[in-house]
Amino acid sequence: MRVALLSITDAVAGEPQGLRGYLTIGGRSLARHQLGLALALGCTRIVVVTEALTGEVIALQHASESGGARFHVITSAHALLPLVNADDDLIVLGDGLLAQPEIALAHLKDANGVLALPVEAGMAAGFERIDINHAYAGAMRLPGRLVAGLGDLPPEWNAPAALLRLAVQGRVPLQVLPTAVLDDGRWTVVRSEDEAHAFEPVWLRLHTQSAHVRSPGEWLAARAVHGAGPALLHAGTRPWVVAMGGVVALLLGLGSGWFGWRTPGFALLALAWVLAKVATLMTRIERQSLLETGKASPTGAGFEAVIDVAFVMLAAWRSDIPHVTGVPLALAWPFAITWFAPLALMLLLHLLPRVVRDRRATWWLRDRLVLGVALAVTSALLPFDFCLRTAVLGLMVWAIAVTPVANPDLTGTG
């Protein structure tokens, strides 16, 4: 069995009545972040050391049991003895520790070890010294047989400190983390409310960073999460609530187009896409930080496909061809001509990113904020049908120009 020990005993710096484990990052307590990590490490028993049974502890119990783990609350180190067997693994997470899950999983999932940092950098970041060269990084995994040593120590000993002493005496190997994890915020200890507020934007950026250069819509969605994300998360707003805003914007856009207001309709569809991206980023934050609530955001590929269909419908409705004198009814709306250019444009916007790779423009082609603004401006100020067909031809010419020849002529010496 794998057992996790969480501690909610250390006071917040400058506030003796507050506890570090209850400080919040992204609307969830540090203890809740640690619980997600413990469950991801495969712990089937969660033990919390604390002096009071609070609402937060009860919430931790519900989350633990939802994750399939048994939950125990203890008030002293000796109370841990009957909960850990000799053949168990015990994972200890220090009070106030907030670690990026991928780093903790890489070091704790498969082997015993005391995680450490170079002493100067570690102590400057708020961690405690182990020896002359190392500071304790706030997390360790040790064999359950060492826990029996708690019985030889005074009962008033702090449980994590006692276990650290037993791990060092038991020659549990040190695993030294690079100082880079401190520099970019992937491993930190939060000691006060001010530190929690200061670190929260860093935590958001870590979970929303992109592997490519963002397009304007993606950049705007990320800025919205960085700016409004803390308030939304602390208010308990989950991603699906933001996603519902996208659904409402989509329906308003279609309604506007149906009643003849196609220009604001395009703008509303662009807004729906941005809100969907915000919900997707918030979902990613919950997933990567192991805080998922089980409610998926309804803004995946299916929702984006619905937005694309709505763009095609509004562009077809916006066409002036049915009003041109002399155009036969069979060629006008709702038949082929009015739908051809919008449908061809949308198919190109899906095809070209698959054909033309590793170019910044590729991400602009995926961006429906850019498309919505472009169509709204064109609808309001320019000849719509001519511009739409010109865009289709322009994208085809651009794709031909930037795509290398698949089968160049072979040359040889004979």
C-alpha positions as a Markdown table, in Angstrom:
| # | Residue | x | y | z |
|---|---|---|---|---|
| 1 | Met | 0.0 | 0.0 | 0.0 |
| 2 | Arg | 1.1 | 3.6 | -0.6 |
| 3 | Val | 0.3 | 6.1 | 2.1 |
| 4 | Ala | 0.5 | 9.9 | 1.9 |
| 5 | Leu | 1.1 | 12.1 | 4.9 |
| 6 | Leu | 0.0 | 15.7 | 4.6 |
| 7 | Ser | 0.6 | 18.3 | 7.3 |
| 8 | Ile | -1.6 | 21.3 | 8.2 |
| 9 | Thr | 0.2 | 22.5 | 11.4 |
| 10 | Asp | 2.6 | 25.3 | 10.5 |
| 11 | Ala | 1.3 | 28.9 | 11.1 |
| 12 | Val | 1.1 | 31.5 | 8.4 |
| 13 | Ala | 4.0 | 34.0 | 8.6 |
| 14 | Gly | 2.8 | 37.0 | 10.7 |
| 15 | Glu | -0.6 | 35.4 | 11.3 |
| 16 | Pro | -0.4 | 32.8 | 14.2 |
| 17 | Gln | -4.1 | 32.0 | 13.8 |
| 18 | Gly | -3.8 | 31.0 | 10.1 |
| 19 | Leu | -2.3 | 27.8 | 8.8 |
| 20 | Arg | -0.2 | 27.4 | 5.6 |
| 21 | Gly | -2.1 | 24.4 | 4.4 |
| 22 | Tyr | -5.2 | 26.6 | 4.0 |
| 23 | Leu | -3.6 | 29.3 | 1.9 |
| 24 | Thr | -5.1 | 29.2 | -1.6 |
| 25 | Ile | -3.6 | 29.1 | -5.1 |
| 26 | Gly | -6.1 | 29.1 | -7.9 |
| 27 | Gly | -9.0 | 28.9 | -5.6 |
| 28 | Arg | -7.9 | 25.7 | -4.0 |
| 29 | Ser | -5.9 | 25.3 | -0.7 |
| 30 | Leu | -2.3 | 24.1 | -0.7 |
| 31 | Ala | -3.5 | 21.0 | 1.1 |
| 32 | Arg | -5.9 | 20.3 | -1.8 |
| 33 | His | -3.1 | 20.7 | -4.3 |
| 34 | Gln | -1.0 | 18.2 | -2.3 |
| 35 | Leu | -4.0 | 15.8 | -2.1 |
| 36 | Gly | -4.2 | 15.8 | -5.9 |
| 37 | Leu | -0.5 | 14.9 | -6.1 |
| 38 | Ala | -0.9 | 12.2 | -3.5 |
| 39 | Leu | -3.7 | 10.6 | -5.5 |
| 40 | Ala | -1.7 | 10.8 | -8.7 |
| 41 | Leu | 1.1 | 9.0 | -7.0 |
| 42 | Gly | -1.2 | 6.1 | -6.3 |
| 43 | Cys | -1.7 | 6.6 | -2.6 |
| 44 | Thr | -4.7 | 4.6 | -1.3 |
| 45 | Arg | -4.5 | 6.0 | 2.3 |
| 46 | Ile | -4.3 | 9.7 | 3.0 |
| 47 | Val | -3.3 | 10.8 | 6.5 |
| 48 | Val | -3.5 | 14.5 | 7.6 |
| 49 | Val | -1.8 | 15.8 | 10.6 |
| 50 | Thr | -3.7 | 18.7 | 12.0 |
| 51 | Glu | -5.1 | 19.9 | 15.4 |
| 52 | Ala | -8.6 | 20.8 | 14.4 |
| 53 | Leu | -11.3 | 19.2 | 12.2 |
| 54 | Thr | -12.3 | 22.1 | 10.0 |
| 55 | Gly | -14.5 | 22.4 | 6.9 |
| 56 | Glu | -11.4 | 22.3 | 4.7 |
| 57 | Val | -10.4 | 19.0 | 6.2 |
| 58 | Ile | -13.8 | 17.6 | 5.6 |
| 59 | Ala | -13.6 | 18.7 | 2.0 |
| 60 | Leu | -10.2 | 16.9 | 1.7 |
| 61 | Gln | -11.9 | 13.8 | 3.1 |
| 62 | His | -14.6 | 13.9 | 0.4 |
| 63 | Ala | -12.1 | 14.5 | -2.3 |
| 64 | Ser | -9.9 | 11.6 | -1.0 |
| 65 | Glu | -12.9 | 9.2 | -0.9 |
| 66 | Ser | -14.0 | 10.3 | -4.4 |
| 67 | Gly | -10.5 | 9.4 | -5.5 |
| 68 | Gly | -10.8 | 5.9 | -4.0 |
| 69 | Ala | -8.5 | 6.5 | -1.0 |
| 70 | Arg | -9.2 | 6.1 | 2.7 |
| 71 | Phe | -8.8 | 9.2 | 4.9 |
| 72 | His | -7.5 | 9.6 | 8.4 |
| 73 | Val | -6.9 | 12.7 | 10.6 |
| 74 | Ile | -4.2 | 12.4 | 13.4 |
| 75 | Thr | -2.9 | 14.9 | 15.9 |
| 76 | Ser | 0.5 | 13.4 | 16.8 |
| 77 | Ala | 3.3 | 11.5 | 15.2 |
| 78 | His | 2.7 | 8.4 | 17.3 |
| 79 | Ala | -0.8 | 8.1 | 15.8 |
| 80 | Leu | 0.7 | 7.3 | 12.4 |
| 81 | Leu | 2.2 | 4.1 | 13.7 |
| 82 | Pro | -0.9 | 1.8 | 13.2 |
| 83 | Leu | -1.6 | 3.3 | 9.8 |
| 84 | Val | 1.6 | 2.4 | 8.1 |
| 85 | Asn | 2.8 | -1.2 | 7.7 |
| 86 | Ala | 6.4 | -2.2 | 7.3 |
| 87 | Asp | 5.9 | -3.1 | 3.6 |
| 88 | Asp | 4.1 | 0.1 | 2.8 |
| 89 | Asp | 5.6 | 3.2 | 1.0 |
| 90 | Leu | 5.1 | 6.5 | 2.8 |
| 91 | Ile | 5.1 | 9.7 | 0.9 |
| 92 | Val | 5.5 | 12.9 | 3.0 |
| 93 | Leu | 4.6 | 16.3 | 1.6 |
| 94 | Gly | 5.7 | 19.3 | 3.7 |
| 95 | Asp | 3.4 | 22.1 | 5.0 |
| 96 | Gly | 3.0 | 24.8 | 2.4 |
| 97 | Leu | 4.7 | 23.0 | -0.4 |
| 98 | Leu | 3.4 | 23.6 | -3.9 |
| 99 | Ala | 5.2 | 21.6 | -6.6 |
| 100 | Gln | 4.5 | 21.1 | -10.3 |
| 101 | Pro | 3.1 | 17.6 | -10.5 |
| 102 | Glu | 5.3 | 16.4 | -13.3 |
| 103 | Ile | 8.4 | 17.1 | -11.3 |
| 104 | Ala | 7.1 | 15.5 | -8.2 |
| 105 | Leu | 5.8 | 12.4 | -10.1 |
| 106 | Ala | 9.2 | 12.0 | -11.8 |
| 107 | His | 11.1 | 11.8 | -8.5 |
| 108 | Leu | 8.6 | 10.1 | -6.2 |
| 109 | Lys | 6.6 | 7.7 | -8.3 |
| 110 | Asp | 9.1 | 4.9 | -8.7 |
| 111 | Ala | 11.8 | 5.1 | -6.0 |
| 112 | Asn | 12.4 | 6.1 | -2.4 |
| 113 | Gly | 14.2 | 9.3 | -1.8 |
| 114 | Val | 14.5 | 12.5 | 0.1 |
| 115 | Leu | 14.1 | 15.4 | -2.3 |
| 116 | Ala | 16.7 | 18.1 | -1.7 |
| 117 | Leu | 18.0 | 21.4 | -3.0 |
| 118 | Pro | 21.4 | 23.0 | -3.0 |
| 119 | Val | 21.6 | 24.5 | 0.5 |
| 120 | Glu | 22.0 | 28.2 | -0.4 |
| 121 | Ala | 19.3 | 28.4 | -3.0 |
| 122 | Gly | 17.0 | 26.1 | -0.9 |
| 123 | Met | 17.3 | 28.1 | 2.3 |
| 124 | Ala | 16.8 | 31.4 | 0.4 |
| 125 | Ala | 13.5 | 30.0 | -0.9 |
| 126 | Gly | 12.3 | 29.1 | 2.6 |
| 127 | Phe | 13.3 | 25.4 | 2.8 |
| 128 | Glu | 15.1 | 24.0 | 5.8 |
| 129 | Arg | 18.7 | 22.7 | 5.9 |
| 130 | Ile | 19.4 | 19.0 | 6.0 |
| 131 | Asp | 23.2 | 19.0 | 6.1 |
| 132 | Ile | 26.0 | 21.3 | 5.1 |
| 133 | Asn | 25.3 | 21.0 | 1.4 |
| 134 | His | 21.6 | 20.4 | 1.1 |
| 135 | Ala | 18.2 | 21.8 | 2.1 |
| 136 | Tyr | 15.1 | 19.6 | 2.4 |
| 137 | Ala | 12.8 | 20.3 | -0.5 |
| 138 | Gly | 9.6 | 19.4 | 1.4 |
| 139 | Ala | 8.9 | 16.0 | -0.1 |
| 140 | Met | 10.1 | 12.5 | 0.4 |
| 141 | Arg | 9.3 | 8.8 | -0.1 |
| 142 | Leu | 10.5 | 6.3 | 2.5 |
| 143 | Pro | 9.9 | 2.6 | 3.3 |
| 144 | Gly | 7.2 | 2.0 | 5.8 |
| 145 | Arg | 9.5 | 0.0 | 8.1 |
| 146 | Leu | 11.2 | 3.3 | 9.1 |
| 147 | Val | 8.0 | 4.7 | 10.5 |
| 148 | Ala | 8.3 | 2.3 | 13.5 |
| 149 | Gly | 11.1 | 4.5 | 14.7 |
| 150 | Leu | 8.5 | 7.1 | 15.7 |
| 151 | Gly | 7.8 | 5.0 | 18.7 |
| 152 | Asp | 11.3 | 5.8 | 20.1 |
| 153 | Leu | 10.9 | 9.6 | 19.7 |
| 154 | Pro | 9.0 | 11.9 | 22.1 |
| 155 | Pro | 5.3 | 12.2 | 21.2 |
| 156 | Glu | 5.5 | 16.0 | 20.9 |
| 157 | Trp | 7.8 | 15.8 | 17.9 |
| 158 | Asn | 6.5 | 17.2 | 14.7 |
| 159 | Ala | 5.6 | 14.3 | 12.4 |
| 160 | Pro | 7.3 | 15.4 | 9.2 |
| 161 | Ala | 10.4 | 16.6 | 11.0 |
| 162 | Ala | 10.6 | 13.2 | 12.9 |
| 163 | Leu | 10.2 | 11.3 | 9.6 |
| 164 | Leu | 12.9 | 13.4 | 7.9 |
| 165 | Arg | 15.3 | 12.5 | 10.8 |
| 166 | Leu | 14.4 | 8.8 | 10.5 |
| 167 | Ala | 14.8 | 8.9 | 6.7 |
| 168 | Val | 18.3 | 10.5 | 7.0 |
| 169 | Gln | 19.3 | 8.0 | 9.7 |
| 170 | Gly | 17.9 | 5.1 | 7.5 |
| 171 | Arg | 20.1 | 6.2 | 4.6 |
| 172 | Val | 17.2 | 7.0 | 2.3 |
| 173 | Pro | 19.0 | 8.4 | -0.7 |
| 174 | Leu | 18.9 | 12.1 | -1.5 |
| 175 | Gln | 17.5 | 13.2 | -4.9 |
| 176 | Val | 18.8 | 16.7 | -5.5 |
| 177 | Leu | 16.5 | 19.0 | -7.6 |
| 178 | Pro | 18.1 | 21.6 | -9.9 |
| 179 | Thr | 17.9 | 25.2 | -8.7 |
| 180 | Ala | 16.1 | 26.0 | -12.0 |
| 181 | Val | 12.8 | 24.6 | -10.4 |
| 182 | Leu | 13.0 | 27.4 | -7.9 |
| 183 | Asp | 13.9 | 30.1 | -10.4 |
| 184 | Asp | 10.8 | 29.5 | -12.6 |
| 185 | Gly | 8.4 | 28.7 | -9.8 |
| 186 | Arg | 7.9 | 25.0 | -10.5 |
| 187 | Trp | 8.8 | 24.2 | -6.9 |
| 188 | Thr | 8.1 | 26.5 | -4.0 |
| 189 | Val | 7.0 | 26.8 | -0.4 |
| 190 | Val | 4.2 | 29.3 | 0.3 |
| 191 | Arg | 4.5 | 30.8 | 3.8 |
| 192 | Ser | 2.1 | 33.8 | 3.9 |
| 193 | Glu | -1.0 | 35.3 | 2.2 |
| 194 | Asp | 1.2 | 37.8 | 0.4 |
| 195 | Glu | 3.4 | 35.1 | -1.0 |
| 196 | Ala | 0.3 | 33.2 | -2.2 |
| 197 | His | -1.0 | 36.3 | -4.0 |
| 198 | Ala | 2.4 | 37.0 | -5.5 |
| 199 | Phe | 2.9 | 33.4 | -6.7 |
| 200 | Glu | -0.6 | 32.9 | -8.2 |
| 201 | Pro | 0.1 | 34.7 | -11.5 |
| 202 | Val | 3.3 | 32.6 | -11.9 |
| 203 | Trp | 1.3 | 29.4 | -11.2 |
| 204 | Leu | -1.2 | 30.4 | -13.9 |
| 205 | Arg | 1.5 | 31.1 | -16.5 |
| 206 | Leu | 3.1 | 27.7 | -15.8 |
| 207 | His | -0.1 | 26.0 | -16.6 |
| 208 | Thr | -1.1 | 28.1 | -19.6 |
| 209 | Gln | 2.2 | 28.4 | -21.4 |
| 210 | Ser | 2.1 | 27.5 | -25.1 |
| 211 | Ala | 4.6 | 25.5 | -27.2 |
| 212 | His | 4.0 | 27.8 | -30.2 |
| 213 | Val | 3.7 | 31.5 | -30.9 |
| 214 | Arg | 0.1 | 32.4 | -30.0 |
| 215 | Ser | -2.3 | 33.8 | -32.6 |
| 216 | Pro | -4.2 | 37.0 | -31.5 |
| 217 | Gly | -7.3 | 35.0 | -30.3 |
| 218 | Glu | -5.1 | 32.6 | -28.3 |
| 219 | Trp | -3.1 | 35.5 | -26.9 |
| 220 | Leu | -6.3 | 37.3 | -25.8 |
| 221 | Ala | -7.7 | 34.1 | -24.2 |
| 222 | Ala | -4.5 | 33.6 | -22.3 |
| 223 | Arg | -4.5 | 37.3 | -21.2 |
| 224 | Ala | -8.1 | 36.9 | -20.0 |
| 225 | Val | -7.1 | 33.9 | -17.9 |
| 226 | His | -4.1 | 35.7 | -16.5 |
| 227 | Gly | -6.1 | 38.8 | -15.7 |
| 228 | Ala | -9.5 | 37.4 | -14.6 |
| 229 | Gly | -8.5 | 33.8 | -13.8 |
| 230 | Pro | -7.6 | 34.4 | -10.1 |
| 231 | Ala | -10.9 | 36.1 | -9.4 |
| 232 | Leu | -12.8 | 33.4 | -11.3 |
| 233 | Leu | -11.0 | 30.6 | -9.6 |
| 234 | His | -11.3 | 32.1 | -6.1 |
| 235 | Ala | -15.0 | 32.7 | -6.8 |
| 236 | Gly | -15.4 | 28.9 | -7.5 |
| 237 | Thr | -16.1 | 29.5 | -11.2 |
| 238 | Arg | -15.4 | 26.2 | -13.0 |
| 239 | Pro | -14.5 | 26.0 | -16.7 |
| 240 | Trp | -18.0 | 24.8 | -17.8 |
| 241 | Val | -19.5 | 28.0 | -16.5 |
| 242 | Val | -17.2 | 30.0 | -18.8 |
| 243 | Ala | -18.0 | 27.6 | -21.6 |
| 244 | Met | -21.7 | 28.3 | -21.2 |
| 245 | Gly | -20.9 | 31.9 | -21.9 |
| 246 | Gly | -19.5 | 30.7 | -25.2 |
| 247 | Val | -22.6 | 28.8 | -26.0 |
| 248 | Val | -24.8 | 31.9 | -25.3 |
| 249 | Ala | -22.5 | 34.0 | -27.6 |
| 250 | Leu | -22.9 | 31.3 | -30.3 |
| 251 | Leu | -26.7 | 31.3 | -30.1 |
| 252 | Leu | -26.8 | 35.1 | -30.1 |
| 253 | Gly | -24.6 | 35.2 | -33.1 |
| 254 | Leu | -26.8 | 32.8 | -35.0 |
| 255 | Gly | -29.9 | 34.7 | -33.9 |
| 256 | Ser | -28.4 | 38.0 | -35.1 |
| 257 | Gly | -27.6 | 36.4 | -38.5 |
| 258 | Trp | -31.0 | 35.0 | -38.8 |
| 259 | Phe | -32.7 | 38.4 | -38.2 |
| 260 | Gly | -30.4 | 40.1 | -40.7 |
| 261 | Trp | -27.7 | 41.5 | -38.4 |
| 262 | Arg | -24.8 | 39.6 | -39.9 |
| 263 | Thr | -21.9 | 42.0 | -39.0 |
| 264 | Pro | -22.6 | 41.7 | -35.2 |
| 265 | Gly | -23.2 | 38.0 | -35.7 |
| 266 | Phe | -19.7 | 37.5 | -36.9 |
| 267 | Ala | -18.3 | 39.4 | -33.9 |
| 268 | Leu | -20.4 | 37.3 | -31.5 |
| 269 | Leu | -19.1 | 34.1 | -33.1 |
| 270 | Ala | -15.6 | 35.4 | -32.6 |
| 271 | Leu | -16.4 | 36.1 | -28.9 |
| 272 | Ala | -17.8 | 32.5 | -28.6 |
| 273 | Trp | -14.6 | 31.1 | -29.8 |
| 274 | Val | -12.5 | 33.2 | -27.4 |
| 275 | Leu | -14.7 | 32.2 | -24.5 |
| 276 | Ala | -14.3 | 28.5 | -25.5 |
| 277 | Lys | -10.5 | 29.0 | -25.5 |
| 278 | Val | -10.7 | 30.5 | -22.0 |
| 279 | Ala | -12.7 | 27.6 | -20.8 |
| 280 | Thr | -10.2 | 25.2 | -22.4 |
| 281 | Leu | -7.3 | 26.9 | -20.7 |
| 282 | Met | -9.1 | 26.8 | -17.3 |
| 283 | Thr | -9.8 | 23.1 | -17.9 |
| 284 | Arg | -6.1 | 22.5 | -18.7 |
| 285 | Ile | -5.1 | 24.3 | -15.4 |
| 286 | Glu | -7.4 | 22.0 | -13.4 |
| 287 | Arg | -6.1 | 18.9 | -15.3 |
| 288 | Gln | -2.4 | 19.7 | -15.0 |
| 289 | Ser | -2.6 | 20.8 | -11.4 |
| 290 | Leu | -4.6 | 17.6 | -10.6 |
| 291 | Leu | -7.7 | 19.6 | -9.5 |
| 292 | Glu | -10.3 | 18.2 | -11.9 |
| 293 | Thr | -13.8 | 18.2 | -10.6 |
| 294 | Gly | -15.1 | 15.6 | -13.1 |
| 295 | Lys | -17.1 | 18.2 | -15.1 |
| 296 | Ala | -15.7 | 18.5 | -18.6 |
| 297 | Ser | -15.9 | 21.7 | -20.5 |
| 298 | Pro | -18.3 | 21.4 | -23.5 |
| 299 | Thr | -15.8 | 23.4 | -25.6 |
| 300 | Gly | -13.7 | 20.7 | -27.3 |
| 301 | Ala | -13.3 | 20.1 | -31.1 |
| 302 | Gly | -17.1 | 19.4 | -31.4 |
| 303 | Phe | -18.0 | 22.9 | -30.1 |
| 304 | Glu | -15.4 | 24.6 | -32.4 |
| 305 | Ala | -16.8 | 22.7 | -35.4 |
| 306 | Val | -20.3 | 24.1 | -34.5 |
| 307 | Ile | -18.8 | 27.6 | -34.5 |
| 308 | Asp | -17.3 | 26.9 | -37.9 |
| 309 | Val | -20.6 | 25.8 | -39.3 |
| 310 | Ala | -22.2 | 28.9 | -37.9 |
| 311 | Phe | -19.6 | 31.0 | -39.7 |
| 312 | Val | -20.5 | 29.3 | -42.9 |
| 313 | Met | -24.2 | 29.9 | -42.4 |
| 314 | Leu | -23.8 | 33.6 | -41.6 |
| 315 | Ala | -21.5 | 34.1 | -44.5 |
| 316 | Ala | -24.0 | 32.5 | -46.9 |
| 317 | Trp | -26.8 | 34.5 | -45.4 |
| 318 | Arg | -24.7 | 37.7 | -45.8 |
| 319 | Ser | -24.2 | 37.1 | -49.6 |
| 320 | Asp | -25.6 | 39.7 | -51.9 |
| 321 | Ile | -26.0 | 37.3 | -54.8 |
| 322 | Pro | -29.7 | 36.6 | -54.2 |
| 323 | His | -30.4 | 40.4 | -54.6 |
| 324 | Val | -28.5 | 40.7 | -57.9 |
| 325 | Thr | -30.9 | 41.3 | -60.8 |
| 326 | Gly | -31.0 | 38.5 | -63.3 |
| 327 | Val | -29.5 | 35.7 | -61.2 |
| 328 | Pro | -31.7 | 32.6 | -61.6 |
| 329 | Leu | -33.4 | 31.4 | -58.5 |
| 330 | Ala | -31.7 | 28.0 | -58.8 |
| 331 | Leu | -28.3 | 29.7 | -58.5 |
| 332 | Ala | -29.2 | 32.0 | -55.6 |
| 333 | Trp | -29.8 | 31.3 | -51.9 |
| 334 | Pro | -30.3 | 28.8 | -50.5 |
| 335 | Phe | -28.5 | 27.0 | -53.3 |
| 336 | Ala | -24.9 | 26.5 | -54.5 |
| 337 | Ile | -23.5 | 29.9 | -55.2 |
| 338 | Thr | -24.1 | 31.6 | -51.9 |
| 339 | Trp | -22.7 | 28.6 | -50.0 |
| 340 | Phe | -19.8 | 27.7 | -52.1 |
| 341 | Ala | -17.3 | 30.4 | -51.2 |
| 342 | Pro | -17.9 | 30.3 | -47.4 |
| 343 | Leu | -17.7 | 26.5 | -47.4 |
| 344 | Ala | -14.5 | 26.5 | -49.5 |
| 345 | Leu | -13.0 | 29.1 | -47.2 |
| 346 | Met | -13.7 | 27.1 | -44.1 |
| 347 | Leu | -12.5 | 23.8 | -45.6 |
| 348 | Leu | -9.2 | 25.6 | -46.6 |
| 349 | Leu | -8.9 | 26.9 | -43.0 |
| 350 | His | -9.0 | 23.3 | -41.8 |
| 351 | Leu | -6.9 | 21.8 | -44.6 |
| 352 | Leu | -4.0 | 24.3 | -44.8 |
| 353 | Pro | -2.8 | 23.9 | -41.1 |
| 354 | Arg | -2.4 | 20.1 | -41.9 |
| 355 | Val | -0.5 | 20.8 | -45.1 |
| 356 | Val | 1.6 | 23.8 | -44.2 |
| 357 | Arg | 3.3 | 23.1 | -40.9 |
| 358 | Asp | 5.7 | 24.9 | -38.6 |
| 359 | Arg | 4.7 | 28.4 | -39.8 |
| 360 | Arg | 3.3 | 31.2 | -37.6 |
| 361 | Ala | 0.6 | 31.8 | -40.2 |
| 362 | Thr | -0.7 | 28.3 | -39.5 |
| 363 | Trp | -1.9 | 29.3 | -36.1 |
| 364 | Trp | -3.6 | 32.4 | -37.5 |
| 365 | Leu | -5.5 | 30.2 | -39.8 |
| 366 | Arg | -6.9 | 28.3 | -36.8 |
| 367 | Asp | -7.9 | 31.5 | -35.0 |
| 368 | Arg | -11.6 | 32.2 | -35.3 |
| 369 | Leu | -11.2 | 35.6 | -33.6 |
| 370 | Val | -9.2 | 36.7 | -36.6 |
| 371 | Leu | -11.8 | 35.2 | -39.0 |
| 372 | Gly | -14.7 | 36.7 | -37.1 |
| 373 | Val | -13.2 | 40.2 | -37.1 |
| 374 | Ala | -12.2 | 40.0 | -40.7 |
| 375 | Leu | -15.7 | 38.9 | -41.8 |
| 376 | Ala | -17.3 | 41.6 | -39.6 |
| 377 | Val | -15.1 | 44.3 | -41.1 |
| 378 | Thr | -15.7 | 43.0 | -44.6 |
| 379 | Ser | -19.4 | 42.7 | -44.1 |
| 380 | Ala | -19.6 | 46.3 | -42.8 |
| 381 | Leu | -17.2 | 48.1 | -45.2 |
| 382 | Leu | -16.3 | 46.0 | -48.3 |
| 383 | Pro | -17.9 | 44.1 | -51.1 |
| 384 | Phe | -18.5 | 40.9 | -49.2 |
| 385 | Asp | -18.8 | 38.3 | -52.0 |
| 386 | Phe | -15.8 | 39.6 | -53.9 |
| 387 | Cys | -13.6 | 39.7 | -50.8 |
| 388 | Leu | -14.7 | 36.2 | -49.8 |
| 389 | Arg | -13.8 | 34.7 | -53.2 |
| 390 | Thr | -10.5 | 36.6 | -53.3 |
| 391 | Ala | -9.6 | 35.2 | -49.9 |
| 392 | Val | -10.2 | 31.7 | -51.1 |
| 393 | Leu | -8.0 | 32.2 | -54.2 |
| 394 | Gly | -5.4 | 34.0 | -52.1 |
| 395 | Leu | -5.1 | 31.1 | -49.6 |
| 396 | Met | -4.7 | 28.6 | -52.5 |
| 397 | Val | -1.9 | 30.7 | -54.1 |
| 398 | Trp | -0.2 | 31.1 | -50.7 |
| 399 | Ala | -0.3 | 27.4 | -50.0 |
| 400 | Ile | 1.2 | 26.6 | -53.4 |
| 401 | Ala | 3.9 | 29.1 | -52.9 |
| 402 | Val | 5.1 | 27.9 | -49.5 |
| 403 | Thr | 4.6 | 24.2 | -49.9 |
| 404 | Pro | 7.7 | 22.3 | -51.1 |
| 405 | Val | 7.3 | 20.1 | -54.2 |
| 406 | Ala | 6.5 | 16.6 | -52.9 |
| 407 | Asn | 8.3 | 14.7 | -55.7 |
| 408 | Pro | 11.1 | 16.8 | -57.3 |
| 409 | Asp | 12.6 | 15.6 | -60.5 |
| 410 | Leu | 15.3 | 13.0 | -60.0 |
| 411 | Thr | 18.7 | 13.6 | -61.5 |
| 412 | Gly | 21.5 | 11.2 | -62.0 |
| 413 | Thr | 24.7 | 10.6 | -63.8 |
| 414 | Gly | 23.3 | 8.0 | -66.0 |
